Amino acid sequence: MDKRIQIALLLLVISFRLVAVNAYGATPTPMRVSYPAPTATQLPLWVAKEAKFFEKHGVAVDLVYVGSSSIAIAALFSGQLAVVAGGGVGGIASYLQGYRDLALFGSLNNRLNFFIYAHPSIVDASGLRGKRFGVSRFGGVGDFAARYFLKRARLDPRKDVSFLQVGSQSEMTPALARGTIEAGVVSVPQNFTVKKLGFKELAGLTQSGARYASNAFLAKRQFLIDNQARMESFLKALIESIHFIKTKRLEALSILSRYTRTTDPEASNITYDEYVQKVWPQIPDIQPEDLTAVLEQQAETNPKALEINPADLIHDALMENVVRSGFVKQVYR
Protein backbone atom coordinates (compact mmCIF):
# COMPACT_ATOMS: atom_id res chain seq x y z
CA MET A 1 0.00 0.00 0.00
CA ASP A 2 1.24 3.51 -0.89
CA LYS A 3 2.77 5.29 2.13
CA ARG A 4 0.52 8.34 1.64
CA ILE A 5 -2.57 6.14 1.67
CA GLN A 6 -1.37 4.42 4.86
CA ILE A 7 -0.91 7.79 6.55
CA ALA A 8 -4.33 9.01 5.40
CA LEU A 9 -6.05 5.86 6.66
CA LEU A 10 -4.37 6.07 10.07
CA LEU A 11 -5.33 9.70 10.48
CA LEU A 12 -8.89 8.89 9.46
CA VAL A 13 -9.16 6.09 12.04
CA ILE A 14 -7.78 8.26 14.81
CA SER A 15 -10.12 11.08 13.81
CA PHE A 16 -13.15 8.76 13.97
CA ARG A 17 -12.14 7.71 17.48
CA LEU A 18 -11.84 11.35 18.48
CA VAL A 19 -15.27 12.25 17.06
CA ALA A 20 -16.92 9.25 18.75
CA VAL A 21 -15.66 10.29 22.18
CA ASN A 22 -16.61 13.92 21.77
CA ALA A 23 -20.06 13.06 20.41
CA TYR A 24 -21.09 11.38 23.63
CA GLY A 25 -19.30 13.92 25.79
CA ALA A 26 -18.48 11.21 28.33
CA THR A 27 -14.84 12.03 28.90
CA PRO A 28 -12.33 14.58 27.66
CA THR A 29 -10.27 13.52 24.67
CA PRO A 30 -7.23 11.59 25.93
CA MET A 31 -3.72 12.43 24.91
CA ARG A 32 -2.82 9.96 22.18
CA VAL A 33 0.60 8.34 22.47
CA SER A 34 1.90 5.94 19.83
CA TYR A 35 4.36 3.11 20.33
CA PRO A 36 6.26 1.45 17.44
CA ALA A 37 6.15 -2.26 18.24
CA PRO A 38 4.67 -4.71 20.78
CA THR A 39 8.09 -5.37 22.32
CA ALA A 40 9.23 -5.42 25.94
CA THR A 41 10.78 -1.96 25.71
CA GLN A 42 7.28 -0.49 25.78
CA LEU A 43 6.24 -2.24 29.02
CA PRO A 44 6.44 0.92 31.18
CA LEU A 45 3.86 2.55 28.90
CA TRP A 46 1.52 -0.46 29.09
CA VAL A 47 1.88 -0.75 32.86
CA ALA A 48 1.25 2.98 33.33
CA LYS A 49 -2.03 2.43 31.50
CA GLU A 50 -3.05 -0.94 32.99
CA ALA A 51 -2.04 -0.15 36.57
CA LYS A 52 -3.77 3.24 36.26
CA PHE A 53 -0.73 5.41 36.96
CA PHE A 54 -1.77 7.81 34.22
CA GLU A 55 -5.19 8.04 35.87
CA LYS A 56 -3.60 8.49 39.31
CA HIS A 57 -1.68 11.52 38.08
CA GLY A 58 -4.68 13.02 36.34
CA VAL A 59 -3.63 12.54 32.74
CA ALA A 60 -5.84 10.66 30.27
CA VAL A 61 -3.75 8.66 27.79
CA ASP A 62 -4.81 6.59 24.81
CA LEU A 63 -2.04 4.26 23.62
CA VAL A 64 -1.97 3.62 19.87
CA TYR A 65 0.19 1.02 18.12
CA VAL A 66 1.68 2.59 14.99
CA GLY A 67 4.31 0.37 13.39
CA SER A 68 5.71 2.96 11.00
CA SER A 69 7.79 5.88 12.24
CA SER A 70 6.93 8.00 9.21
CA ILE A 71 3.20 7.46 9.73
CA ALA A 72 3.46 8.22 13.46
CA ILE A 73 5.36 11.45 12.84
CA ALA A 74 2.88 12.49 10.16
CA ALA A 75 0.11 11.97 12.72
CA LEU A 76 2.12 14.03 15.22
CA PHE A 77 2.42 16.90 12.73
CA SER A 78 -1.32 16.80 12.04
CA GLY A 79 -2.19 16.88 15.75
CA GLN A 80 -3.70 13.39 15.80
CA LEU A 81 -0.90 12.19 18.10
CA ALA A 82 0.57 14.11 21.01
CA VAL A 83 3.60 11.92 21.64
CA VAL A 84 5.53 9.39 19.59
CA ALA A 85 7.42 6.77 21.60
CA GLY A 86 10.43 5.50 19.69
CA GLY A 87 10.59 8.77 17.79
CA GLY A 88 14.29 9.52 18.17
CA VAL A 89 15.55 8.54 14.73
CA GLY A 90 12.49 9.72 12.81
CA GLY A 91 12.28 12.90 14.82
CA ILE A 92 15.88 13.82 14.10
CA ALA A 93 15.40 13.04 10.40
CA SER A 94 12.37 15.36 10.36
CA TYR A 95 14.32 18.01 12.26
CA LEU A 96 16.98 17.89 9.55
CA GLN A 97 14.26 18.42 6.96
CA GLY A 98 13.31 21.68 8.62
CA TYR A 99 10.65 20.69 11.14
CA ARG A 100 12.26 22.49 14.05
CA ASP A 101 9.27 22.49 16.41
CA LEU A 102 10.18 18.99 17.57
CA ALA A 103 11.80 17.91 20.81
CA LEU A 104 12.76 14.75 22.65
CA PHE A 105 11.86 14.84 26.35
CA GLY A 106 12.58 11.37 27.74
CA SER A 107 13.51 7.82 26.82
CA LEU A 108 12.78 4.28 28.01
CA ASN A 109 15.96 2.85 26.54
CA ASN A 110 19.28 4.55 25.88
CA ARG A 111 21.26 1.41 25.13
CA LEU A 112 21.75 -1.00 22.26
CA ASN A 113 19.76 -3.88 23.66
CA PHE A 114 20.75 -6.33 20.92
CA PHE A 115 22.74 -9.51 20.41
CA ILE A 116 24.69 -10.68 17.39
CA TYR A 117 24.00 -14.31 16.51
CA ALA A 118 25.53 -16.36 13.73
CA HIS A 119 25.57 -19.85 12.23
CA PRO A 120 27.39 -22.23 14.61
CA SER A 121 30.22 -22.64 12.08
CA ILE A 122 31.12 -18.97 12.61
CA VAL A 123 33.13 -18.85 15.82
CA ASP A 124 34.08 -15.15 15.89
CA ALA A 125 33.55 -11.90 14.03
CA SER A 126 36.27 -12.62 11.46
CA GLY A 127 34.14 -15.48 10.17
CA LEU A 128 31.49 -13.00 9.03
CA ARG A 129 33.51 -11.86 6.01
CA GLY A 130 31.56 -12.49 2.85
CA LYS A 131 28.46 -13.58 4.77
CA ARG A 132 24.85 -12.33 4.63
CA PHE A 133 23.96 -10.25 7.68
CA GLY A 134 20.30 -9.67 8.59
CA VAL A 135 18.80 -6.47 10.01
CA SER A 136 15.13 -5.66 10.55
CA ARG A 137 15.22 -2.60 8.34
CA PHE A 138 17.89 -0.38 6.85
CA GLY A 139 18.51 2.79 8.84
CA GLY A 140 16.86 1.41 12.00
CA VAL A 141 18.35 0.85 15.44
CA GLY A 142 19.26 -2.75 14.64
CA ASP A 143 21.04 -1.63 11.48
CA PHE A 144 23.09 0.81 13.54
CA ALA A 145 23.83 -1.92 16.11
CA ALA A 146 25.10 -4.24 13.37
CA ARG A 147 27.43 -1.61 11.94
CA TYR A 148 28.63 -0.61 15.40
CA PHE A 149 29.51 -4.24 16.17
CA LEU A 150 31.31 -4.77 12.85
CA LYS A 151 33.37 -1.61 13.20
CA ARG A 152 34.43 -2.62 16.72
CA ALA A 153 35.44 -5.99 15.27
CA ARG A 154 37.61 -4.19 12.68
CA LEU A 155 35.33 -5.13 9.80
CA ASP A 156 34.05 -2.74 7.14
CA PRO A 157 30.22 -2.86 7.11
CA ARG A 158 30.21 -1.59 3.52
CA LYS A 159 32.54 -4.24 2.13
CA ASP A 160 32.96 -7.24 4.42
CA VAL A 161 29.31 -8.36 4.71
CA SER A 162 26.14 -8.23 2.62
CA PHE A 163 23.24 -6.70 4.54
CA LEU A 164 19.76 -8.09 4.04
CA GLN A 165 16.57 -6.47 5.34
CA VAL A 166 14.28 -9.12 6.85
CA GLY A 167 11.40 -6.84 7.87
CA SER A 168 11.06 -7.25 11.64
CA GLN A 169 12.64 -8.93 14.65
CA SER A 170 10.06 -11.70 14.48
CA GLU A 171 11.39 -12.58 11.01
CA MET A 172 15.02 -12.79 12.12
CA THR A 173 14.79 -16.28 13.63
CA PRO A 174 13.11 -17.84 10.55
CA ALA A 175 15.66 -16.14 8.29
CA LEU A 176 18.52 -17.66 10.30
CA ALA A 177 16.82 -21.05 10.46
CA ARG A 178 16.22 -21.13 6.68
CA GLY A 179 19.78 -20.10 5.93
CA THR A 180 18.65 -16.90 4.21
CA ILE A 181 21.25 -15.14 6.35
CA GLU A 182 24.29 -16.43 8.20
CA ALA A 183 24.17 -13.81 10.96
CA GLY A 184 21.78 -11.24 12.33
CA VAL A 185 20.95 -8.64 14.95
CA VAL A 186 18.64 -10.24 17.51
CA SER A 187 16.72 -8.68 20.39
CA VAL A 188 15.15 -10.17 23.52
CA PRO A 189 13.46 -12.69 23.61
CA GLN A 190 14.44 -13.81 20.10
CA ASN A 191 17.95 -14.40 21.40
CA PHE A 192 16.49 -17.08 23.66
CA THR A 193 14.95 -18.85 20.66
CA VAL A 194 17.94 -18.70 18.31
CA LYS A 195 20.26 -19.90 21.06
CA LYS A 196 18.02 -22.94 21.54
CA LEU A 197 18.30 -23.60 17.80
CA GLY A 198 22.07 -23.82 18.11
CA PHE A 199 23.18 -20.46 16.77
CA LYS A 200 26.25 -18.86 18.32
CA GLU A 201 26.20 -15.59 20.22
CA LEU A 202 29.07 -13.41 19.00
CA ALA A 203 28.24 -10.36 21.11
CA GLY A 204 25.80 -8.83 23.57
CA LEU A 205 25.70 -5.08 22.97
CA THR A 206 23.70 -3.95 26.00
CA GLN A 207 26.85 -3.66 28.10
CA SER A 208 29.03 -2.34 25.26
CA GLY A 209 28.89 1.21 26.59
CA ALA A 210 27.28 2.52 23.42
CA ARG A 211 24.48 5.00 24.02
CA TYR A 212 21.66 5.29 21.53
CA ALA A 213 18.23 6.81 22.07
CA SER A 214 16.38 3.79 20.73
CA ASN A 215 13.06 4.50 22.47
CA ALA A 216 12.87 8.24 22.97
CA PHE A 217 9.69 10.27 23.41
CA LEU A 218 9.06 12.85 20.69
CA ALA A 219 6.57 15.73 20.73
CA LYS A 220 6.17 19.22 19.39
CA ARG A 221 8.21 21.56 21.57
CA GLN A 222 5.39 24.09 21.81
CA PHE A 223 3.02 21.35 22.92
CA LEU A 224 5.40 20.46 25.76
CA ILE A 225 5.61 24.10 26.80
CA ASP A 226 1.86 24.67 26.63
CA ASN A 227 1.08 21.44 28.50
CA GLN A 228 3.81 21.53 31.12
CA ALA A 229 1.73 20.25 34.05
CA ARG A 230 0.13 17.47 32.04
CA MET A 231 3.45 16.29 30.60
CA GLU A 232 5.11 16.32 34.02
CA SER A 233 2.24 14.10 35.19
CA PHE A 234 2.90 11.84 32.21
CA LEU A 235 6.54 11.46 33.27
CA LYS A 236 5.58 10.84 36.89
CA ALA A 237 3.29 8.02 35.76
CA LEU A 238 6.15 6.45 33.80
CA ILE A 239 8.50 6.69 36.77
CA GLU A 240 5.96 4.96 39.00
CA SER A 241 5.37 2.39 36.29
CA ILE A 242 9.06 1.49 36.11
CA HIS A 243 9.16 1.14 39.89
CA PHE A 244 6.08 -1.11 39.73
CA ILE A 245 7.75 -3.30 37.10
CA LYS A 246 10.87 -3.67 39.21
CA THR A 247 9.02 -4.52 42.41
CA LYS A 248 5.94 -6.47 41.20
CA ARG A 249 7.35 -9.13 38.94
CA LEU A 250 4.26 -11.32 38.49
CA GLU A 251 1.93 -8.43 37.72
CA ALA A 252 4.43 -6.95 35.27
CA LEU A 253 4.95 -10.31 33.57
CA SER A 254 1.21 -10.71 33.13
CA ILE A 255 0.96 -7.37 31.30
CA LEU A 256 4.09 -8.12 29.27
CA SER A 257 2.74 -11.47 28.09
CA ARG A 258 -0.64 -9.98 27.20
CA TYR A 259 0.69 -7.12 25.08
CA THR A 260 3.47 -9.10 23.38
CA ARG A 261 1.29 -12.23 23.08
CA THR A 262 4.14 -14.29 24.48
CA THR A 263 2.98 -17.69 25.70
CA ASP A 264 6.39 -19.05 26.70
CA PRO A 265 6.90 -18.21 30.42
CA GLU A 266 10.63 -18.93 30.22
CA ALA A 267 11.06 -16.41 27.40
CA SER A 268 8.98 -13.85 29.31
CA ASN A 269 11.09 -14.27 32.43
CA ILE A 270 14.34 -13.95 30.48
CA THR A 271 13.01 -10.79 28.82
CA TYR A 272 11.91 -9.34 32.15
CA ASP A 273 15.30 -9.96 33.79
CA GLU A 274 17.20 -8.48 30.86
CA TYR A 275 15.21 -5.25 30.80
CA VAL A 276 14.88 -4.77 34.55
CA GLN A 277 18.60 -5.25 35.14
CA LYS A 278 20.04 -3.51 32.09
CA VAL A 279 17.55 -1.23 30.36
CA TRP A 280 14.84 0.60 32.30
CA PRO A 281 16.29 3.47 34.38
CA GLN A 282 14.78 4.99 37.51
CA ILE A 283 14.66 8.28 35.64
CA PRO A 284 13.63 7.85 31.97
CA ASP A 285 15.46 10.96 30.80
CA ILE A 286 17.48 11.65 27.67
CA GLN A 287 20.93 13.21 27.47
CA PRO A 288 22.80 14.81 24.55
CA GLU A 289 25.24 11.88 24.44
CA ASP A 290 22.31 9.56 23.74
CA LEU A 291 21.85 11.32 20.40
CA THR A 292 25.45 11.48 19.19
CA ALA A 293 25.34 8.05 17.54
CA VAL A 294 21.93 8.80 15.98
CA LEU A 295 23.31 11.99 14.43
CA GLU A 296 26.38 10.14 13.14
CA GLN A 297 24.07 7.59 11.55
CA GLN A 298 21.99 10.33 9.93
CA ALA A 299 25.16 12.01 8.69
CA GLU A 300 25.83 9.06 6.38
CA THR A 301 23.00 10.33 4.17
CA ASN A 302 22.78 13.94 5.35
CA PRO A 303 26.13 15.53 6.36
CA LYS A 304 24.28 18.45 7.97
CA ALA A 305 23.46 16.15 10.89
CA LEU A 306 26.97 16.70 12.25
CA GLU A 307 26.30 20.44 12.46
CA ILE A 308 23.51 19.94 14.99
CA ASN A 309 24.13 20.36 18.70
CA PRO A 310 22.41 17.31 20.31
CA ALA A 311 21.24 19.47 23.22
CA ASP A 312 19.13 21.53 20.79
CA LEU A 313 16.98 18.47 20.14
CA ILE A 314 16.06 17.98 23.81
CA HIS A 315 13.46 19.64 26.01
CA ASP A 316 14.66 18.63 29.47
CA ALA A 317 12.77 21.14 31.62
CA LEU A 318 9.92 18.70 32.33
CA MET A 319 12.11 15.93 33.70
CA GLU A 320 14.26 18.40 35.61
CA ASN A 321 11.15 19.75 37.35
CA VAL A 322 9.97 16.24 38.26
CA VAL A 323 13.38 15.26 39.67
CA ARG A 324 13.81 18.56 41.51
CA SER A 325 10.43 18.07 43.18
CA GLY A 326 11.79 14.98 44.95
CA PHE A 327 9.21 12.72 43.30
CA VAL A 328 11.72 10.03 42.24
CA LYS A 329 13.18 9.77 45.74
CA GLN A 330 9.67 9.52 47.14
CA VAL A 331 8.79 6.63 44.81
CA TYR A 332 12.01 4.71 45.56
CA ARG A 333 12.25 5.40 49.29
N, C-alpha and C positions, 0 to 999 in steps of 0.2 A: 504494500500500500504506500502511495506517495506520502512523504513526510508532512507536507502541508495539509493533506487530508487527515492524517493522524492527529495533528495538532488541533485542527478545527473540530474533529469529533470529540476529543478530550475536553476542549473548552465548552462545547455544547452540553456534554454530560454534566460537567461541574455546574454550569449555569442552570440546568434543569433542577439539580439538587438544591441550589440556592433559592430558586423561585418557589419550589415546593415548601421549603421551610418558612419562607416569608409569607406565603399565602395563608398558612394556618396561624401564623403569628404566635406559635407556641413558645419558641425560644429564639434568642438572638442568633444571628448567623455565626457559626463557629469560625475560628481562624483555621484555614485549610493549610495543612503541612503535608508535603509529599515526601515519600521515601523511595529509593531507587530499586530495591530488591528485597525479597523476603529472606534476608540473611541475618545471622546472629548479631551483627553490628548494630542493627536497628532495635534490639531488645529494649534499651532504655526508653525509647519512644513508645513502644507497645505497652510496657509496664506502666508508664506514666498515664496512659489512657485506661488500661484495664484495672489498675489499682487506685484509680481516681485521684491521682496527684494533681493532674491539671485542674480537676474540679475543686480540689481542696484549696488550690491557690487562686481560684476565681477566674480561670481562663478556659474558655470553651475551645476545644481543638478537635478538628475532624482530620484524621489521618487518611491520606490518599496514596495508593500505590501507583507510581508512574515510572515505568521501566526505562524511559528514554530521558536522558538529561536535556536534550534540546527541546523536547515537548514540555518538560517541567519548567524550564526557564522561560519558554514562550508563555506558559500559563502564569508565571510570576510577573512578566512584563504586562500582561493583560489585566492583572489584578484578580485572577481566579485562584491563585495560590498566594499565600502570605510568606511562606518559608519553604525552601527546597533543602531537604537533608541530602547530603552527598553532592552538594552543588559547588564544591571547590574548583574542580577542573573546568566545568562548564561555565561557572561564574567568571573565572579569570579569562577564559577565551572570549566571553561576551564583553568583559571590561576592555580587553584589547581591541575589540571592534567598535569601541566608543560608548558603550553603555556604562557610564561612570557612576550612576546612582545605584550601585550594587555594593554590598559589604558582607563580609563573613563575620559572624559574631560568636561562634562556638564550634566545637567539634567533638564527636563521640569516638574518634579514632585518629590519632596522629602518627600511627606507625604502619609499616608495611607488614600486615598480618597475612603473609603468604609463605608457602613452602615450594621448593623446586623439587619435582619428582621426575625420575627418568627410568627408562627400561633397565632391568636388573643387570644387563651386560655393560652398562655405563657406570663405572665405579667412581669417577670424579668429573669435575667440570671439563677437563681436557677432552674427555670422550664425547663431548657434545659437538665437536667440530664436524661440519657437514650434515648435521642432523636437523630434523624438523622439530621446531619448538612451538608449542601451542600457547596462545594467550586468548582471553575471552574476546577482547576487541582491541583493535589498534588504537593507541592513544589513551587507553584507560589506565587505571591504577595497576592492574596486573601486567600490562605491557611495560609500564615504567619499572615495575619490580623485576621483570625478566631482564631488562637491559641493565639495571643496577647490578644485579647478580653477575651477569656476564662480564661487565666491566671490571668488577672486583676480582673476577677470576682470570683477568688479563685476556679476555676474549673480545673480539670486535663484533658487536651485535649486528652490524651492517654486512659483515662478510662471513663470519664463522658459522652462523646458523641460518636456517630458513624459517621465518616466522609464519605461522598459520593462525588465522582467526577462527576459533571454534564456536563463538557465539555467546556462551555463558559458562559460568563455573560448573553448572550441572552437566554440561556437555564435555567437560575436560576428561572425566573418568572414562566414558565410552570411547573417546578419541584415543586415549592411551591404550585401552584394552583392545581396540581394533587394529592398532598399529598405524593409525593415521598420522600420529606424531610419536616421536621417541622421547620427548620430554615436555613438561608443561608447568605453568604456574598454578598451584593448587591452594585453595583456601580451606579453612575449617568448615564443616567436618569432612570435606572430600578427601583431605589427606589421610583420614582414618580409613576410608574405603580403598584408596589406591595402595596404601601400605599393606592392607590385607590381601590385595591382589598380587603382591610380590614386587611392586615397583620400589626403587631405591630413592630414599631422601638424600638429595645432594646439599640442601641448605634449608634452614629455617630463618626467615628474614625478620621476624618480630623483634628479636634481640640484636639485630645488626647495628642499631644506632641510627639508622636512617629515619628521618622525620618526613612525613608526607601527609598532608591534610586529606585523607581518603574519605572522610565522612563529615565534612564541614557543613555548617548551617549557613545558607545564603538567603538574603532578603534585600529589599530596596533600603538603602541607607535612610531615606526620609521616612519610610515606614517605621524603622527602628526608633528614630528620634520622636516621631509623633505618637508612638505607642510604647513609650519607655516603661511605664508601670506594668503593662500587660506582658511585655517581653521579658521583664525581670521575673515576673511570675512564671513564665514559661521555663526559664532557666532554673528557677527554684524547684519546679516540678521534676525536671530532668535530674537534678542533683539528688533529690529524695528518691527518685526511681533507681538511680545507680546504687544508692545505699541499700535500698530494698533488695535489689538483685544480689548484692554481696552478702546479705545477712539472711535472706529467706530463699534458700536454694530450691526447695521443692516447688514453691509457688512460682518462682522465676522460670524453672524448667518447664512447668506446665504451660506457661504463656509462650515460651520459646518453641515448644513442640507444636503448639496450635498454629502459630503464625507461619512457621517454616514447614509445617506438615511433615515433621520428622517423626517417624514411628520407631526408630531404633534408639532405645534408652542409652545404650553405651555411647553412641555417636553424640547424643544430646549432652551427656555428662562431660565428654571430652571437650566439646565446644564450649560449654559453660566454664570449665576450668581454665581453658586457654584465654578466654576473654576476660574473666574476672581477674586473673593473675597478671595478664600482660597488656590488656587493651583499655578497658574502661577506667578513666581517671576519676578521682573524687571531684575535681573541678573540670568540667568539659569545655575548657577554654581553647583558644587558638592563638598561636604566637607567630611572629613574622618568620621564624626559622622553619615553621611547618609548611611554608609556601615556597621556600627557595627552590626545592626540587621540582615543584609544579611549574614554576616559572621557567626553570631550565628546560623542562620537557616542552613547554609551549614555544620556547625560543628555537627549537629545531625547525619549526615551520613559520614562526613569526619572531624575528630577531628583536623586535621592539619589546618583547617580554622582559629582556634583561635590563631595560631602562626603568622598569617599574620598581618602586620601593615597596617591598612586601607589606610594610606597616600601613601603607595607603589603602590596602584592600580590606583592612580589619576595622570593625567598630567594636572596641573593647570596653566602652563605658558601661554597658549593661552588666557584664560579668564582674567588672571591678566594683560596681555598686553592691552587687549581691555578696561578694566576698567581704567587702569592707563592712557590711552590715553584721557580720558574724554568723550568717546563716549556715555556712558550711560547717563551722565548728559546732554549732548547735546540733546539726543533724548527726555528726560523727562523735558526739561527746560520749 
